[in-house]
Every structure is written in structure tokens, then in C-alpha cells.
Amino acid sequence: MFISIQELEAAINFWREQSPSRGEALQLCPQAAALAKPYAMMIIQSSQRVPLDGLSDSAQAAWKEYLSRKG
């Protein structure tokens, strides 16, 4: 299974709405932070999609929870 950059961005935005950035550094919640790393790499590499199994365990968990909650 692959995740497009648009889907990843939607998941990050979902998590940002659920748990807005906090503190002076505007730190992301753990789920958004986990998804932001592969998102940034996709931008740097001009990639349009990433395999789900290529994500870290925390990013996979954030993605799966996003899918179950976005309903």
C-alpha cells in the first residue's frame, strides 16, 4: 500500500486540528511529528507517494489511527 503526499498532508492536518501545536516552539503532537518526517523527505526527494511499510512504527501507527478516526 502506498500513501500519496496529499494523503499524508491531510493526516498531518487532521492531527494538528486534534492537538494544536503548543509552547513557544509550536511543537507538533507526536502523531503529526511522526508523519511530518516522511512528508519532509517526500518534498526533498520530489516523491509523490511512499510505501506504508517504509514508514517508522510511530508514523504507521499515526496513519492507521488517522484512518480509523477520520470517518
N, C-alpha and C positions, 0 to 999 in steps of 0.2 A: 504494500500500500504506500502511496506517495501523498505528500501534503504539499499543496501549492503555496507560494509565497503569500497569496491573497488570503488563503485559509489560515495560515499561521498568523498573519497580521490581525485577522478577525478574532482569533483566540486570544492574542495578547490584549487587544482592546476590550474583550469580554472580561478578562481578569483585572484589567485596570479599572473597569466600571465596578466590579465586585469589591475590589480593595484598592482604592486610590493610593497613589504614591504618598509617602509620608516623610516627615523630617525635612531638615534644611537641604539635604542632598536629594530629596524626592525619590527615595528608594522604592523600587518596584516590589510588589508582593512576590513571594517565592515562585509562584506559578508563572507569572509574567516574566520574571527574571530568567527562569529556566527556558522559556520559549524565545526570549529575546536573543540569546546566544546563537542558536541556529539561524534565526532571522537575519541577524547581522552578517553571519557568514554567507548566507544566500545573496545578500546585497553585494558584498565584497566580490563574490565569485560570479556574479551575474547569473545566478541559478534561479530557475522558475519553480522548481519542486525539489523535495528532499524525501528520501525513504523514511518511513516511520521508524524502522529498526535502526536507522542511522542516528537517531536522537538519543540523548542521555536518558537514563532511567527517570530522572526528575522531569525532563521535558515530555517524555512519553506519558507519564502519569498526569501531568498538567493537560496534555492534549486529550487524553481519554476522559478525564473529568470534565473538561470543557464540552466535549461531545455529549456527555450524559446530562449536562446541566443546561445547555443552550436551548434545548427543546422548545 
